[in-house]
Amino acid sequence: GRLGAIGAPRLSLDIASIKPFLCGTTSYLGTLFALAALAGRGVEAGRLAPALKALLETSLAALAELEKSFAGVRFLSAGPNIGSAAYGAAKIVELCRTPAWSADIEEFAHSQFWAADPGELIVYIAANPAIAALADHGAAALKDMGFATIAIETEGCPVPSASIRLRAPSVEEPLS
């Protein structure tokens, strides 16, 4: 587009799309890794790839244990992971045609909670201890109301009240 027309050097990851309408899906992580490398943030794709593969396998097994479908999915986080929550909701709608929303954890409690249904799945993304504490408090309250909750947590950021806990590789919070 216009940015490319200014003549600055352009880089291409040349990542093939799964389908033409899913162009962002296949390039999202590749782009994050590339930008982090260009910024000198030291993300080691070789170190993270096995951990992400293990996380995928653990996630699939955990979801199979739930043995139910959901009327919707709500992705909640705070800070730098609000974007990941929004991206997760967008991908669920795009790939599964399941209603999905994203919100800040605190804002969910003030707005979306009142329209949420226990037939929905709540996903918390916790990458720092303060966000994990908020997520744990919310997950405990929602569990008492019959909601299934999943926490995607990193080392040192536990969400013990979540129905299912998935450990993601630890990286600096801006990259999480």
C-alpha positions in Angstrom: 0.0 0.0 0.0 1.0 3.6 0.6 3.6 2.7 3.2 5.4 0.4 0.7 5.3 3.1 -1.9 7.6 5.5 0.1 10.6 3.4 -1.1 11.7 2.2 2.3 13.2 -1.3 2.4 10.5 -4.0 2.3 10.8 -7.4 3.9 8.6 -10.4 3.0 8.2 -13.5 5.1 6.6 -15.2 2.1 4.2 -17.2 4.4 1.6 -19.0 2.4 -2.0 -18.5 3.4 -4.2 -21.4 4.5 -7.0 -19.9 2.5 -7.2 -16.5 0.7 -9.7 -15.2 3.2 -7.4 -16.3 6.2 -4.3 -14.3 5.2 -3.7 -13.0 8.7 -4.1 -16.4 10.4 -1.0 -18.0 8.9 1.2 -14.9 9.1 0.4 -13.6 12.6 3.0 -15.6 14.6 5.6 -15.4 11.8 5.2 -11.6 11.7 5.5 -11.3 15.4 8.7 -13.4 15.5 10.2 -11.4 12.6 9.3 -8.0 14.1 10.7 -9.1 17.4 13.9 -10.3 15.8 14.3 -7.0 13.9 13.7 -5.1 17.1 16.4 -7.2 18.8 14.1 -8.7 21.4 15.8 -12.1 21.2 12.8 -14.3 20.5 14.2 -17.7 19.7 11.7 -19.4 17.4 13.7 -22.6 17.7 13.2 -22.5 21.5 9.5 -21.6 21.3 8.4 -23.9 18.5 8.6 -27.2 20.5 6.9 -25.5 23.5 4.1 -24.1 21.2 3.6 -27.5 19.7 3.3 -29.1 23.1 0.9 -26.3 24.1 -1.3 -27.2 21.1 -1.3 -30.9 22.0 -2.2 -30.1 25.6 -4.9 -27.7 24.5 -6.5 -30.2 22.2 -6.5 -32.9 25.0 -8.0 -30.4 27.5 -10.7 -29.3 25.2 -11.7 -32.9 24.5 -12.1 -33.5 28.2 -14.8 -30.7 28.3 -17.1 -33.0 26.3 -19.5 -30.3 25.3 -19.9 -27.5 22.8 -20.2 -23.9 23.8 -22.7 -21.3 22.8 -19.9 -18.8 22.6 -16.3 -18.0 23.7 -15.1 -14.9 25.6 -11.4 -14.1 25.6 -10.3 -12.0 28.6 -7.0 -10.4 29.5 -5.4 -7.0 30.3 -2.4 -5.0 29.2 -0.4 -6.1 26.2 -2.6 -9.2 25.8 -5.8 -7.4 25.0 -4.7 -7.6 21.3 -4.2 -11.4 21.6 -7.7 -11.7 23.2 -9.2 -9.8 20.3 -7.3 -11.8 17.8 -8.5 -15.1 19.5 -12.1 -14.0 19.3 -11.8 -13.0 15.7 -10.3 -16.4 14.7 -13.0 -18.3 16.6 -15.7 -16.5 14.6 -13.8 -16.8 11.4 -12.9 -20.5 11.6 -15.7 -22.0 13.7 -18.6 -19.6 13.2 -19.1 -19.6 17.0 -20.0 -16.3 18.6 -16.9 -14.8 20.3 -16.0 -11.7 22.2 -13.0 -10.2 23.8 -12.6 -7.8 26.7 -10.4 -6.5 29.4 -10.9 -8.7 32.5 -12.2 -5.8 34.6 -14.5 -4.4 31.9 -16.0 -7.9 31.4 -17.1 -7.8 35.0 -18.9 -4.4 34.4 -20.5 -5.1 31.0 -20.3 -8.4 29.2 -20.8 -10.5 32.3 -24.4 -9.4 32.5 -25.1 -10.8 29.0 -22.9 -13.9 29.4 -24.4 -17.4 29.6 -22.9 -20.4 31.6 -23.1 -22.2 28.2 -20.2 -20.0 27.0 -16.5 -20.8 27.5 -14.4 -18.1 29.2 -10.7 -18.0 28.3 -8.2 -16.0 30.4 -4.8 -15.0 29.0 -2.5 -14.3 32.0 1.1 -13.2 31.3 2.0 -11.3 34.4 1.2 -11.9 38.1 -1.2 -9.0 38.5 -3.3 -10.1 35.5 -3.1 -13.7 36.8 -4.5 -12.6 40.2 -7.4 -10.8 38.4 -8.1 -13.9 36.2 -8.0 -16.2 39.3 -10.5 -14.0 41.1 -12.8 -13.9 38.1 -12.4 -17.6 37.3 -13.4 -18.5 40.9 -16.5 -16.5 40.8 -17.5 -17.8 37.3 -16.9 -21.4 38.3 -19.4 -21.0 41.2 -21.9 -19.8 38.5 -21.4 -22.8 36.3 -19.0 -21.4 33.7 -16.2 -23.4 32.2 -13.0 -21.4 32.2 -9.6 -21.9 30.6 -6.5 -20.1 31.7 -3.6 -19.6 29.3 -0.9 -18.8 31.8 2.9 -18.5 31.8 5.4 -19.5 34.5 4.9 -17.5 37.7 1.4 -16.4 36.6 -0.9 -19.2 37.8 -4.7 -19.1 37.6 -5.5 -22.0 40.0 -9.3 -21.4 39.9 -9.6 -22.0 36.2 -11.3 -25.3 35.1 -8.4 -26.0 32.7 -4.9 -24.5 32.9 -2.6 -24.4 29.9 1.0 -23.3 30.4 2.4 -21.2 27.5 6.1 -20.6 27.0 7.5 -17.7 29.1 8.7 -14.7 27.1 8.9 -11.0 27.9 5.4 -9.6 28.5 5.3 -7.3 25.4 5.9 -10.4 23.3 3.5 -12.7 25.2 
